[in-house]
Amino acid sequence: PFLFALVDQYGQVIKTDNSSIAEITLLSQEAKFGRVLNNRRTAEKGVFNFQDLYLRFSPRLTGLYQIASDTVGSGPYQKEIQEFRVSFRECRRGEVHTEADECHFCGSDIRDNSSDALRRRRYSLDPAEKECSVCPSTAYCWGGDTIGPRPGYWRASVTTDEIVECPNHDACLGVTPGITTELPSGKCNESDGYTGALCKICKDDYIPGDRSTCITCPDPVVNIIKLLILAICGVLLILLMIHNSLKNALLSIPEQKKATLITQLRIMTNYLQLVSVVSSVDMNWTKEALGIFTAQGYVGTISEQIFSYSCLMKSADGYPLVYLKLILLNITPIMLFLISIIYWLLVKFYFKRRQVFETITCIIGTQVILLFVLHPSIVKQNLAMFSCRELGDGVSYLNSDLSVTCWEGQHLGWLIGMVLPATILWIIIAPTILFWVLKREHRKLNVSETRARYGFIYNGLKDKYYYWEGWIMIRKLLLIYASVFLVFLERRIQGLASLAILMVAYYVQDRCNPYGESQLNMLERVSLFVSLITTYCGMCFVTDDLSSESKIGLFMLLLMANVYFFGLLAVRIYRASPLKGLRSRKALYGKVEMSERPKTMIVLKDDSLVF
């Protein structure tokens, strides 16, 4: 309350006065809607008690007022009219500065704390706003500035009203209606291993699984055995490609056109890599569909699978695992390059004069195949380091690891020191050198030495389309870009971008028919068509109101398309392999003539390359 007293010329309160009347008036003109209510009082023992005084003035400003009494200026009373100033506060969080030039508290008119009422209540985080904001459908609101995410959603801090959908709804528990003391971000399902931003970070003893899930680390022995099996499968696949590529280089031109095994393996690997990228877009895939993609992903991204060893490693010296994995993935080509050199030198000195190709030829041929196998995974992992998003608190986080803050500190150092050079090397330099060499050697593509070095890239293609694998590499890069950099957009947009890229690829394939054999062209078209079906089904899964029967139907379509492609591929590979029918042992184990230029490296034993 405001208290004023009547005093005499000696400064003493005149306690005998119980009849004088005092009035407070506003002198300032700055306030558009300045008002004074309940501003008259009668003295009680010389004191005016303005207990119910209502002063209205513009927020953030200071108002000048005066108090005057009907007895001031007569008798023993002090003759001066008193003036005083009142400073008015700014509007606070939870209030808005209305058009009426006042601070209005949001949501104070609703007392019901039920879930429906909390969704209807208004709120404000910005006092400068003119109206209260309607509570988002993804949040609960208690009025004022108190809001919290519903289950399946996450909020970065108390300073933002941006409610972000969690990639895994089961990981985000949200807030409990009626309880305002919980974290502004809501609670994560920590009992199942989820924590951190978007509840996407896995706690200790958990590893990231498919589609933003966290799974318990398996037994260390089982995990090591699994990694060894994957590593062996990857090595065997690469050896099979090297074996057939070098072997095909020794065949005559008519025989090379019939030897389609290596081309079919290349088409299969391209398809698996492509589906792996497409399926990495989160489109609410069913568990059954994820099972198909997981099985294909082990082959299509074998280099990533080999380095999925989170349970065997811990963050070192404050460096998140994403950096440690990045190091190992980027040095893998260097390690394999050195291993291949050592291997071919050992073969050279062991077999001495029994050689077909030069050592350098075998090394180059091996590196071309390694580039083909490792390129998509390494490019995807490096580009992922540029993919960041804001979660409403003004800070950018790395999409692949939300515990990493982007564009500062460690992240900026890694980008400059490793990611940027590796990206330039793998996206620009390596492919450019490879296809520049092919352009330079395009008149000698059928020479055995050239085929041993670069034949894996153009085997099965018509001579004028020797560069076709470059186009396939571009379309894989475009799909990787869509899956990495469009992740912050709506999932339908990612799906539409992937669908557009695949449709263009299918059209170009159908118009050009780059393979020499019609069966290979058909196999490539089928692989692209199945990829289109996969993307289309994914876009349908995004629809929230899709019935269970429709999901089953889409899954069956997806399953039948993949079964058809792999069945067709298996038949073609069988017909192209040496095991077709009951060929004679002479045909299978007969000698192969030496090439025109017997130099160093490959030794033939009974029609088999020595590995």
Order of alpha helices (4+ residues) and beta strands (2+ residues): beta-beta-beta-beta-beta-beta-beta-beta-beta-beta-alpha-beta-beta-beta-beta-beta-beta-beta-beta-beta-beta-beta-beta-alpha-alpha-alpha-alpha-alpha-alpha-alpha-beta-beta-beta-alpha-alpha-alpha-alpha-alpha-alpha-alpha-alpha-alpha-beta-beta
